[in-house]
Amino acid sequence: MEQKIRRDLNLGDNLRRLRDLSGLSQEKLCAELQRQGCDIGRTTYAKYEAGELNIRASVMVALRKIYQCSYDDFFLGLD
C-alpha cells in the first residue's frame, strides 16, 4: 500500500525569513545554536526550513534568544 505524506503547516518560511533578517547563513546560525547548547548541524537546520523535519522546542527557545523576537514571529501567517 502506498503511503501519502500529508503536508502540515510548518515554520520553515518563517525560520528562513528570521534568519535572512538577521543576516546569518545557515552555517553561522548553527554555530551560534551550538554555542547556545543546541547540537544542530546545517543539514538538520535546512530540513527545518524546508518543512521536512519538525523543530524541537529547545531549538525554538535558542532561536528566540538569537533573533531577540517573540514566539509569535515563528507562527506568523500560520493561522
N, C-alpha and C positions, 0 to 999 in steps of 0.2 A: 504494500500500500504506500502510495506517495504521500509524504508529509509536506504540507504547505506551511511556510513560515509567515506568521501574521506580523505585519509591521505595527508596532505600538508607537505611541508618542515618545519621542526621545529628545534628549537635551543637546544633541550633537551640534545643531546650528548655533545654539546659544553659547555652548562651550567655545566654539570656533570664534564667534563674534567677540566674546570677552577676551580671548587670547589675542585676537587681532588688535583690539582696542588697547591692550597692554603693551603691544609691540614685541611680544615674545614669540620665538619659534617654538615648535613642539619640543625640540631638544632642550632649549633653555628653560622652558616651563617644567619639564620633567626633572631637570637638575634642581630647580627650586622646590619642587614637590619632594624630592629625595632629602633635601635639607630640612624640610618640614616633617620628615619621618614617614613619608609615603613612598614605598619602593615601587614606583611606576616607571616602566620603560616607554620609549616613544611609540613602539608598536602597539602597546596596550592603550596608550592615550589616543592614538589615531583611531582605534576601534571605538572609543567613547565618542569621538567627534563624528564618526561615520554612522553611529547608531547601531553598531554591531555588537556592542557589549554594554551592559548596564554598569553605571558608575557606582562605586561604593560610597557610602555616607562619609567615611573618613576622608576620602579624596575631595568630596564637596566642601567639607569643613576647611581643609587646607587651601583649596582654590578660593574660597571666600576670603580667607586671610590674605592671600597673594593679591587678589584683584581688588580688595577692600570694597566689596559690593554687598548687596543684600541677597538673601536666598531667592527673593522674587526674580532677580535678574537671570537666574538659571532656568526659570519656568516661564519666562516671557513668551506670550503667544501660544502657550500650550493648552489654554482652557477652552 
